[in-house]
Amino acid sequence: MTDLANYRNIGIFAHVDAGKTTTTERILKLTGKIHKTGEVHDGEATTDFMEQEQERGITIQSAATSCEWNNHRLNIIDTPGHVDFTIEVYRSLKVLDGGIGVFCGSGGVEPQSETNWRYANDSKVARVIFVNKLDRMGADFYRVVGQIKDVLDAVPLVMVLPIGIEDDFKGVVDLLTRKAWVWDESGDPAAYEIQEPPADMADVIEEWREKLVETALDQDDDLMEHYLEGEEPSIDIRKGTIALDFFPTYCGSAFKNKGIQLVLDAAVDFLPDPTEVNPQPEVDLEGNETGKFARIDPELPLRALAFKIMDDRFGALTFIRIYSGRLDKGMTVLNTFTGKTERIGRIVEMHADSREELNSAQAGDIVAVIGMKNVQTGHTLCDPKNPATLEPMVFPDPVISIAVAPNDKAAAEKMGIALGKMIKEDPSFRMETDQDSGETILKGMGELHLDIKIDILRRTHGIDVTVGKPQVAYRETITQRIEDSYTHKKQTGGSGQFAKIDYSIAPGEPGSGYQFESTVTGGNVPREFWPAVSKGFEKSMEKGVLAGYPCLDFTVTLMDGNYHPVDSSAVAYELAAGAAYRQSMPKAGPQMMEPIMRVDVYTPEEHVGDVIGDLNRRRGMIKSQEASATNVHIKAECPLSQMFGYIGDLRTMTSGRGQFSMEFLHYMPCPKNVAEEVIKEAKEREANK
């Protein structure tokens, strides 16, 4: 077993097309894990092994691999950059101890970089930064460093400076040693020399070295005092990196094999080993923290988190991060979510889509187990004699849906099984069957997300389906407070049913969801029936009164009521609450809500006017526009309903050079004409059922 101090569990994350997968490929070559580097644009990258990834040249699912560097074991996860697959970044960061944030030298801090950075902040993951593609047109290392400060509100600790830029990029100066690493043009990562830096860089090297030392010493007053008195103190970059005080920042060109060694050295020297990060909190069945933690120690009882399910030709693969204890082949583990035990069959160490069999794994390891039956993403596996649950993962709700129908009976049978596997793999992908029409509805995070799921259904699973047009996940809410009363009475042969409730329904803050409180005194509605009242309202909110969409953000207060000693029951109060919802919601100023997306468009400067005009026609609000060396970045907020098929229109407007990404931002009230149209369509659907 490797000593835990020599483990590094790291993720590589960035905006789409910043060069993550190429960086991973170069790391694997440098560490001797692979002998030939594959290129993303040729569809040959090791970690992009799905057909859909190879064709589109993007990463769709995170891929795990491991390698060795300076006697340290690196478990690396290459994550997607496209906004529709951020779920992969989120769940990877959840189980990693450190990360390498890759930024494009010309594109800089792009929208998905911000989202991924936010996820990494939420997960308190220490990071080093690699500014890539300095050989590209428009690359500017210092501009990207400024954006990291301004846009991400982060402190970059600049460790190297580039020698030359764009076509003249030759290497980097290590500010700590004041030595230059210069590569030749052969593309061989080992073909470099360490030499004295160019004389004309002397002043800029001293300026940035001083900034490096001062930033690193900010966390230690005593050392800072010695430094100000003229001493050159020893600086502890590792401590500040792990504390998230700053982020060591490097630069290079992964494609040209320049600068990768220093990033690998930084991962080993500055990123934490599994014992140096905050241990995972344990929670009870309701999700509340218990005050206990899964400490990284092979000698403690087993605590492991399943963070990803992948289906391949050998069966279901469950990716597991082990926090404490050991996982041995043949042992029995408890899944605290299902309460069932499972036997561990085969344990494998993954290298993208190939694998190496293991007999056991220990705290700190990331491995995959083949053939687990009832485990899903976010489930905890533990020692049956010492049960515990780790903090689960929370996944966003989908904002877009499409109806799919199999083209023949054989496809119908296969489709249910295939969709079941795909949902296990991706918790942000959902399926439901429309009760009235019997249609299968698929729900996801964006058009590309659903497009790729349909592609997988057709090609990977061989199922031919007909696809309906995309549907927006509208919501409803209320705008007025209302007080009301409802009495539920039912007399049948034996004892009847009776429940009377006096209540108020009021709008809640945006994002507050459904809330219930009771101010009943004197036992008019006995305390044991309050949960039934709450449940009745909560179940009803799935269907709004305007167009049948779920209802958001309202508070129900149970103020008074009445009960019958024989006829009152939890069921009676639940039925009363359901009927009260249907009675009162139409009186509380119901309103349609639509999902608003944060849209980031990149366009050549000559097409800016056309793009902005088009976004305005789509009811878009332009928030900002910012010119870079290669294009203009327009930030806008647009209703999802207006964005279907946008990529085709954008390419037409910009002669194929425009790009965009969008992610869900929040719900906003629909304009009156849109709401009327949505309600009319909903009524027509009802009538046609």
PyMOL commands that set and color helices and strands:
alter all, ss='L'
color gray80, all
select helices_A, chain A and resi 4-6+20-30+40-42+51-56+83-95+111-122+141-150+166-168+199-217+221-228+237-242+260-270+274-276+409-425+447-460+527-540+570-587+605-617+640-642+646-653+672-688
alter helices_A, ss='H'
color red, helices_A
select strands_A, chain A and resi 7-14+63-69+72-78+98-104+126-132+156-158+160-163+171-174+179-183+192-195+247-251+280-283+289-294+303-312+315-324+326-328+332-335+340-343+346-351+354-358+360-362+366-370+380-382+389-390+400-406+430-433+440-444+465-467+471-472+475-478+482-490+497-507+514-518+554-562+590-603+621-627+632-639+659-669
alter strands_A, ss='S'
color yellow, strands_A
deselect
rebuild
show_as cartoon
